[in-house]
């Protein structure tokens, strides 16, 4: 049995092997049967009976007994692949079934690339995944512990797909099982649904003894990656510029690539926190903040041009300017956009619709145009791969460098940034200072699954004759340019709201107004 943090159980009976997730509440007199799953922040009222083998969805309010049907959503994929608490929601048995289902969606004899982060949990689960793939007539190229962008890039070299297992960002006891397509991008919505169907029906393909897949370990993965990166990304002017940079590998797998990369770049660099720390495969927001403050101090005292900090799997990048000040992720997106657009002068930039409209001004000023995408990473990477795309980013430290790959890659973004700064002769603080301030605020509201459709209908009705954009969710644009966006979360009982105005107060007022609309539908 598992009982999550902040859950509250009083005067109730809970059967064996039942998992109660974070912040769930079970009231006096309730009886929960064996092998149930009570989702996060759900409430089971007093004297309610939940029969064995039932699932109660996250955020549900259960006031009648659950006898026949589960009050649950049968969705496998969330924002980061298949995620859950290690050995509670994500077990070796589940990993085997998932890998078997994935293999069944591919042709016999196909090759799948596997990789992991530096945690013990990911290492154990990856072995289970490899066994299931081989038993389903799939050859496996195992990269072992590599940064996430390296796993994606290597998957794109002749594999039918890939699987990466890593610790969930900011949640040390959870893991993500991530599935890639043949180009190293996240599995498309269609691919996810296909895998979902095979998994739900348990129609796994089994290989005959003579068809069992092979397992091999490719050599020189990091040299191959850095060589390809330096051939494709413009590095002119770096060696001559005399730039000094500070690089924080945050004790993650990004540190595995840096030694060979920095040597070949010919840049004066100081690397901090290069060693792998198995006990710390991810970091909380507070740890990340402390790391950035420390990086800022080192940059300022060493006279470096800027500092970068990788996340533990080398996918995302945080920036510190030459004065040691942290450039927040949403500002870092605008700074990178300004640099890339100023150098290219034409082309298309891929950004999610939740990005500030100041990005549109920056792009247009330099003769480039924005293509707005949904908030789904696979949509951003789809545009990132298209001809004519010069840049992409999600405003959370994820950057796409299309001349190298169509996926988020912290190392590629770092190389691109050094080249841009070396050639532009401007400091990051100067570039940041010339970009107008954005005022985008975000709010999350709990919304039961059953009323999500009603919420969106209510939002469209409330929009009236105002301009409505449905690229993702519903974005309502006021006549003066202020906008609010309402988006139901695909994996949780939550509705996300974003609002932008000329100042924080007007954005806050918009959020309050539309939160009331969402709340009224949820009641």
PyMOL commands that set and color helices and strands:
alter all, ss='L'
color gray80, all
select helices_A, chain A and resi 92-104+120-135+148-155+189-201+209-211+221-232+238-241+255-265+285-302+329-344+358-365+377-385+410-424+428-433+449-463+504-522
alter helices_A, ss='H'
color red, helices_A
select strands_A, chain A and resi 2-3+8-9+13-14+19-20+25-26+31-32+37-38+43-44+49-50+55-56+61-62+82-85+111-116+139-145+161-167+174-180+215-216+244-248+268-272+306-310+317-320+326-327+348-352+369-373+389-393+399-400+440-446+467-469+474-477+483-488+494-500
alter strands_A, ss='S'
color yellow, strands_A
deselect
rebuild
show_as cartoon
